[in-house]
Each structure stands twice: as structure tokens, then as C-alpha cells.
Amino acid sequence: MPAFRLDRHITPSIRHGLRHVVTWILVCAFGFTATAQETWTLPSPNDIKSDAANPDAPLWSSPEVVPPGSETVFGDETVISSQWSVSDPADGVQESSVFQGPATDLAIESGTAEIIGPVFDGQTPVFDEHSPLFDVPGNVVYPQSPTTSVIMQGRRPWLNLDTDFSDPLLDFQNRQTDKEQMILRHACHRDAFTPAVYVGGQARLSFLAATTNTTDKFPYLGRFPTDFSGDSATDARLLQANGHVTAHVSPMAHVYGEWLFSDVFTFPDHRQGSLQVRQAYAVFGDFRQSPWYLYLGKKNIGFGDLGTLSPFTQSVVWHYFSALAEGVGLGYFDDRWHVTLAAINGGRGIRVADSTSRGKLNNFAANVRFRHGDIELGRIQLGSGFLLGTIYDGFTAEHLDANQFGDDNNSAWNLFGQFEFMAVTLAGEWVSTTEAWPVTGSMVQAYRLEAAYWPHRGPGFSVWSFSYSDGDQGGPGTEFEFNRQLVLGYQKQLSHHMRVSAEYVRSTGFAPLINITTVSDRDVTQDSLVLGATIVL
């Protein structure tokens, strides 16, 4: 019997994947080591939340963001004067318990243990020469009070982990179209004069159990139609895993790269998974100086909202009109308005973006969002978007042939809104093409109506959700008239890095994009239990 040799069983694709895994582990280990050597933290991460993901947090005009302060020398280290602040939002979440931006109202006098600072609502700061903090030069720590923990860092590492920053950036469910402003907001809450790199990762794990009333037809949009056969299905997989590298290169220049492993974006060869660079772009702007910014590269297009209140399953609106492409954009962001204009490279983008030819910036997108209020008194968001060219201009129902172009652009327009009051959130969105899709002879339209109830907001949150979404692309009575989806969900945050969810999903109508006019069946119904877990680093 021949001896077992491991190298005979390792294919080139497995070797390629192992190289990525090893590289990621080494990068994370090095970043953790660099951070651990230079950062002192208090054991209260659940009280710490980045303002970068909060659209209602103050911007450059806020007293929380002030010009750089003086520098003092403590031992062998230079300590940058810095500010701390205590906020008391209605939902009980401490929005900025760690503030890294330089300020002028807190300093350490050289050669002494005296701390000069504002009035502190809690214990008096304690700092003496016998404190273990002396082993971490440049750090000043206020003891934890009932409301906040404040950590001052005099020296910062160049490689960082920040879960509150990475979580919304890598989120598949929400904030699909405006994540570039999170990068600029994040830069406002750190020393922008020191280049730094932030890395993070996310894994989305899924278990599905489903039944269908029509053999071999499974219309749940979270899987490919050909993934299952028979009258029932069970499935467990790592649905997606993505990671990012964000570099604050200078106060005005920031670079973002995101890679994605996906187990469902492999049609038609049905490989186990693929690894791709999903987004890669640069953002130019400094919100402490101006609300205007520019971006250039490959990113989710600013068109609509395309989010959902469901914890794990995306709405029909996202499946029909999500767009990712390369181009250049101009944005404006302040405490109430976010407006973007983008010129997009011609030809087929990822998912819905398309134009009549390649080789020119001949596609265009615009989006505007207005928000006002707070959760306690009522917060409202309203917006609208426009996309000049979509894939619904072609004469064949497909999304694989990059050389298929329609004779004329078939544009899409969007209306969306969200209202939050205390423990209740309501949301809705409507998207439609401006012309009929040549394949079906009807305009392509989609909408969602959603509601959520939050028994608890903030760290350890829990939320119940309802979502109904509908996509229509055929005339009344046709087999390919609609795809409809009802989702009843529950989500619970177990820790700062993990949340779990359970959903009941009813999918009605079987109208897949490919071969839509020949294989569709309006009478198909699938009932699914979808369990999910999201882990964020």
C-alpha cells in the first residue's frame, strides 16, 4: 500500500487559499502586537462606540473636534494634549467614550504627576509614579465612572483594530451606498496628522432549512436557484467573509480596499467559493475643513439606500438594483444633508450598472439624503436617487456577458425613507426603471416596507423585525410577473464582536434573472428557516 503523502491531496487552489489565510493571520498578529505594545485599555469595550458610523454625531463644527493642542514631554515621551467628552444619548449608548483627536484642555505637566483638565463627572483622576501606567509611556487614564471611561494615548500605533469602525464598513445589510463618508468621519476622531492603517474582518455564517411546493424550484434569493433539488433543502455554509484595509495617509487622503470571499457568487460553474477584490478606492477630503469630498475607484454606487431592517436576508430591492462600478464622484456631507454625484465608467459593472458602450465615462448616478431629529423625539431620513444606465436595457436576460449592450439607456430612479422613534423603526423604499425591459416588455420595479421593534438598544441590543419586499418585471398574470419575500426576524448582539439571528422567510414566485421567460412559475412558494451569525474583528 503506497504511503500517504499530503502534497498529493493539496490542489493549487487550496495552496492559493492557504496563502491568503496565513497572510491574514500574520497581519492580524502583527497589528495586535503593535497595538498591545503601545495602547492601554480599560476592560469596558461595550461602552465604547465609534462616531464614524453615527450620522447624527457632530462634525467639524462641534466643540468635540477642535484644533491641535500643545505638546508636553513626560519622561522620554511626547504627550499630545487631548480632550475627552461625556455624552448621554437617548438610547443609552456612549457615543464617544474614547476620543483621540487633539485638543487644548487636558495636559500633563512635565516632571509631575498632576493632571490638568476639565471637571470630571465621576472619580478624580488618579495617577502616581507607582501606577502600572508608567510602564506604558504617554498614557493617561481616567478611572471608569457610571457614564464613561476615558483613555488618552500619547503615542499611537500605525496598525490598528477598531471593531466599531469595521462593523458598518463591512456590513452587508445596511449603509450600502454611502460608506465613504464613514472613512472621513473616522479620520475626524483621531490625530489626522499621523498616518495610520486600520484592518478588520467579518464572517457571515448561515444555516438554511426549507421546503418548496414545486419540485426543484427554490425561489429564496439568498441562494442560487440551482443550489437545491427535490422538495426540501438543508444547507450550512460560510456565506460571505470579507476584510478591509483602510489607510489614513494624510488629513486629506484616505484609501480603502475590501476583499470578499463568497460562496454564492460563483454562477454558473458552482465552485465552492471565490475570492475577489470587491472595492478599492481613494477618498479625498477633511470634514474638519470642508463638507466637500472626492472619491475615485471601484465602490458601491451612491444610488438609493438599499438597506433592510432584516438581520440577515437582504430585501428584493437590493437584489434588483444594487450597483457596484468604477468611476469618480463628488460628495457633500453635513449634519443634515448627504449629496453625491458620480461619473461611472462605461460598460457592465457588477450587478445592475450598465451603459451602451465601454471606453468612456458615460454612466451617471446621483443621490441625496436628508436627515433630522433624534431617536427620543423622532428621527427621519428621506432620500432619492437616479442611475442613468442599468442592465435592464438588454434584449437577453443575463448578467454574465460583459459585451451585451442595449441600444439606449434604461434609467432607474429611487425614493426611500426611514423614521425612528424610541423603540420603533419604520422604513420603506421604491425603485423603478424609466422604460420597459425589452426582455419582458414591462418596467422593472421593486419596493420594501419594513418595521422593527427594539426591546433594547445599545450594547447587547436585541431587535424584532418585519420586512415585505416585492420585485415586478412582467405583465399581470405572466409566469415571470414577480418575486415576493416576507421576512420575520430576530437579532441579538452576544458580544462586541458577534451577533446571531433567526428568520422565517416566505418566498413567493419563481422568476430567476436568467431564462426568466422560459422557466418562471408564479405559483411557487418556499418556506425557509434561516439562522445566521455575524462575527466581526
N, C-alpha and C positions, 0 to 999 in steps of 0.2 A: 504494500500500500504506500503510495507516494506521500512524502512528508507535507504537512500543511504549511503553505507559505502565504503570509499576509499580503505581500505585494501583488500576488496574483489576483486578489479579490478587491483591490482598490483601483477603481477606474479613474481615468483622467479627470472626470467631472467631480468625483469625490475628493481627489487631491486638490482641485481648484477651490472647492468649498472649505476644506480644512485650512488652506492658507488664509482665507478670509477670517475664519473663526479664530485662528491663532493670532493674526494681526490685531483683531478687535480686542482679544484678551490682553495682549501686551500693551496696547494703547490705554485701555482702561486701568490696568495695573500701574502703569507709569503715571497716569493722571492722578490716581488715588494716592500714590506715594508722594508726588509733588505737592498735592493739596494737604495731605496729612502732616507733612513736614512744616508747613507754613501757616496753617489755619487752626485756630482753637474754636471749638463749637460747644454750645450748651446742648444738653440732651432734650431739646424740645422742638424737633423738626416740624411737628404738626402745627406749631404756632407760627411757622414761617411760610409766607406765600409771596411769590414774586409779583410785582405790579405789572410785569410785561404782558401778562395775559388778561389783565383787567382793563377794559376800555374806558372805565369811568374813573380810574385813578388819575390824579393831577399830572399835567405835563410840565414843560419847561417853565411855565408861568407860575407854578406852585412854589410856595416857600420851602417845600421839601427839596427842591432842586435849586441850589444856589452856587455862585461862583466858587472856584477853588480857594481853599483856605491856606493858612500858613503852615509851614513845616517846622517841627521841633525835633531835636535829637534826644533820643532816650537810649543810654548805653551806646551801643555801636549801631543802633538802628535809627533811621529817619521815620518819624511818625507823621502822617498827614492828618491835619485837623479834620474832624468829620462830625456830622450831625446825626442825631437819632430822633425819631418821632414816634408818638403813640397815636394810633388811630383806633376808632371804635365803630366800625361799620355795623349796619343794622343786622347783618347776617351772622355776626359774631366771629368773623374771620379777621385775624390780624393781617392787614394788607402789606405792612412794611415794617416787620419787626427787625429785619436786618437791612441796614442802609449803607451802601458802600460809597456813595457819592461824596466828594469832598465838600466841606463847609467851614464856617469860621467860628462856630460857637462851642467847640469842645477841643481841648488841648491838654497835653501833658507837659508840665514844666520840667525842663531838663534838670536832671540830678535830684529830683524829688519824687515822692510817691503821690503827690497831690494831683487831683483831677479837677479841672475847671470846666464846668458845663452848666446847662440849664437845670431848672427844677425837675426832679425826678419823682414821678408818682409811684413810690414803692420804697424799697430799702435804699439806704445811702450806699453809693458805690464803695466797695472795699478793695483796696489794692495795697499790698505791702511787700516788702522785699523777701518775705518768706513764702509768698504765694507761688504755686506751680506755674503761674502765668509768666514768671520771669524766665522759665525755660522756653517760652515761645516769644521771642522779642517782637515788640511792636504791637502787641495785642492789648486792648483794654476791654474788659468785660463788666457790664452792669449785671448784678445778681438778678435772677428771674423774679419778676413781680407777678401779681394776678393777671396783669394785662399784657405784658411783653417781656421779651428777652432782647437785649441789645448787644450786638457783637461788633466791636470796632477792630479793623485789621489795618495795621500799619504797613504790612508787606503782603502782596498778593501773588499767588502762583500764576503761571502763564497758561496752565492747562486745568480746566475746571469741570466739575459736575454740578448741574443745577436742575433738579427734577421739576421745579415749578416753571422753569423756562422750557425744558424739553417736552414736557407733557402736552401743552397746547400746540407746539410746533409739529409734533408727530401724530396728533390726533386725527383719526380717520373720519370721525363723526361730525365734527364742528369746525368752525372758523376755516373753511376750505379756501376762501378766496382772498384773504387779507393778512396773511401771516407775516408779510414783510414788515408791517408796522410793529409787530411784536419784537422783532430784532432791534429796531430803532428805539423802542421804549425800554428794552432791556439795557441798551447802552446808556440810557439816561440815569440808571440806578447803579452805576459803577464808575470807577475812575476811567473815563474815556481816553485819558492821555496815556494809558498803559495798555499796549496791545495784549490781547488775551484770546484764548481759544476755549470754546465750550463744546463738550461732546455729550451725547445722550443716545439712548436706545429704547425701543419699545417692542414688545411681543404681544400679539393678539391670538389667543388660543380659543378654539371653538369646538363644541360638540353639538351635533345635529341629529335628531331623530324625527322622521317624517313619514307620512302616509299620503298617497295620492288616489283620487278616484278614477284615474285613467292610466292604464299600464304604460310604463316607460316615459311618462310625461311629468316632469317635476319643475314647476314654474318659479320656485323660490329664487330670487335674483342674486342671492349671496353665493350661489354655486352655478357652474355651467349646466345647461340643460342636459348634456350627455354624461354628466358625472354619475348618474344613477340609472338603474333599470328595475323593472318589476313594479310592485305596488307599494313598496316601503323602502326606506333608506335609513342607515345609520352611518355617521361619519365623524371622525375626530381628527383634527389637524391643527398645526400651527398655521393659521390662515394668512397672517402677514407678520413680518418683522422688519422694522426699519430703524435706521440710525441717522444721526446728523452730526455735522461738524460746522460750527458757527464761529467765525473769526471776526472779532472787533479789531480791525487793523489800525484804524485811526479814528478820531472823533467823527469823521465824515465818510469813512469807507468800511463796509462790512460785507463779508462773503458767507454764503450759506450753501451747503451741499448735503443732499439726502440720498441714501441708497435704500433700496427696497427689495426684500425677498417676499415673493408672493406665490401662494400655492394654487391660485385660481386664474392668474393672468397668463396661461400657457396654451391657450387655444391656437391651433387645432391639434397639436401633437400630444397633448395631455401628459407632458412631463411632470415629474413630481414637484418642480418649482423652478423659479428663475430668479436671478439676481441682476438688478439694474440700477443705474443712477437715475433716480426719479426726478429730482430737482437739483438745479445748480445755477445760482445767480448771485449777483452783487447788488447791494443797496447803497446808495449814496445820499446821506442826509444826517442831520444832527437836530433832533427835536428841541434841544436847549437853545438853538439859534434860530430855527425856522420850522414851520409846519410843512414845508415842501420837501419832496424827496424824489429820487430817480431810482429805477432798477433796470437791470439788463441781464438776460439769461433765460433759462428754462424753469418755469414755475407754473403753479395753478393760476389760471387766468382770473382776473378780477371781473367776475360775472355772476351776479346774484349772491345768494347766501349758501344754498346747497347743504346746509347742516340738517340736523334732526335732533329731536328730543329722545329718540330711542337710544338705549345704551349700547347696542352692538350692531344692529341691522340698519343699513343705510336706506333712505327713502327712495321711491321710484324717481323722484325729481333728480337726485344725484345720478342715478343710473342713466337717465335720459340726456342730461345736459351738463355733466361735469366736463371741464375742458382744461387741458394742460398743453402748453406750447412754448416755443421760444420767441422772444421779442424784447421790446424796450417799453418802459412805462413811466408815467409821471403821476405822482400822488400828492394829495393834500390831506393832512390829518390834524384835527384839534379835538377839544373836549366834546364836541357835538357832531362834527362832520368828518366823513372819510370819503374822498372822491379819488377815483383812479381813471386814467386814460392810457390805453396800451395800443401800440402798433405791433402786429404779430406777423412772424414770417409766413409766407405763403405756403400752400400745400397742406397735407394732412398732419394734424397734431395728434395727441393722444386723446382718445375718446371723441368728443364732439367737434372740436375745432377743425375747420377745413376752409379752403378757398379755391378759386378757379384755376390757379397756376402756382408754380413754385418759382423761386428766384427773386422775389420782391417782398417788401413789407406791404402786403395787400389785404391783410385781415385786420380787424379793429375791434376793440372792446372798451366799454365804459361802464362804470359802476358808481353809485352814490349811496351812502348810508347816513342816516340821521338818527341820533340817539339823545335821549333826555330823561332826567329823573334819576331816582334810586329805588332800590327794592322796597324800602319801607313805605315810601309814598307812592310808588308806581314808577316803573322804568319802561320806556317804549323805544323801540327801534323800527324804523321804516326805511325801505330802500328800493332801488330799481336798477336794472342793468340792461345792457344791449351788447349783442355779439353779431358782427357782420356776417361771418361765414360759418356754416355748420355742415356736418356730414349729411344732413337731410336735403342736399341738393343733387345727389347722385341718382342714377337710374337703376342701380343694383343695391340690394340690402346687404351690406358687408362692411367690415371695418379692418380688413387685412391688406387690401390693395392700396398702396400709397400713391398709385398713379391714376386712380379714378377721380375725375373732377366733373362737377356739374357745369352746365353752360352759364348759369347765373347763380349768384349767392342766394342762399335761403337763410335769412337772418333769424335771430331769436331775441325775444325781449322778456323781461323778468320783473315781477313785483314780489316783495317779501316784507314781513313784519313780525315783531315779537313783543309781547307785553309781559312784564313781571311785576307781581305784587305780593309781598310777604312770601308765603309758601307755594304760590301758584305761578306757573309759566304757561303762556299761550303762544303758539307760533303758527305761521302759515306762509305759503309760497305758491306762486303761479308762474309757469313758464310756457311760452308758445313760440312756434316758428311763425314767420310772417307770410309764408307761402305754403302751398301743399307740397308734400313729399312726393316726388314723381313715382316712387315705388308703390305707394298705397293710394295716391290721389287725394289724401287728406292732410291737413296740418298736423304736426306733432305737438302735443300739449301734455303737460304734467302739472300736478298740484299736490300739496300736502296740507293736512290740517292736524295739529298736534296740541297736546296738553300734558302738563307734568305737575305733580304734587310732591313737595319736598318736606317730609317729616323733620328732616334735619339738614341744614346747610353747613358749609364749613368742613373742617377736618372730620373724617369719618362719616361723610354725608350719606344719605340714602334718598332715593327718588323713585316714585312710581310714574310711569309714562303711558300715554296713549298716542298712537300715530296711525293715520289713514292717508295713504297716498295712491295716486291714480295716474297712469300714463295712457293716452289715447292717440292712435295713429291711423285708425280705419273708420270707414263709414259705419253708421248704425246697422247692426245685425251681421257684420262681417266676422269671420272667424278670427281675424287679427285686429279686432277693434281696440282691445285694451289689455293692460296688465294692472292688476289692483293688489294692494297689500295692506293688511291690518296687522299692527304690532302692539301687543300689550306687554310692557316690560317693567322690570325692577332692577335697580343697580345699587350696590353698596360698596363704599370705599373701606377696605380692610386695613390699609396702611397708607403711608405717604406714597408708596411705590406700587400699590396693587389695588384693583377693584374687580369685582365679579358681578355678573348679571345673569338674568334668566328672562327669556322672551317666549311668548306664544305668538306665532306668525301664521296668518292665513293668507295664502297667495291664490288669487283667482284670475283665470285667463292664462293661456299659454301662447305667447306671441314673441318668440325669440327674434332678435335682430336679423340673424342670418336665416335665409329661406322663410321669411316671415309670411309670405303669401301662400306657401305650399304646405307648411307643417303646423300652422297655428290651430288652436282649438279653444274656443271661448268658454267651453263648459268644464274645463279642468279646474280642480281645486286641490290644493296641497295644504295640509295642516302640519306645522313643524314646532318642535321644542328646540330652542337654540340657547345653549348655555355658553357663556363667554367669560374670559378672564383677560385683563389687560395688565401687563407688568411694565413699568416704566423705570428707567435708570436715569 
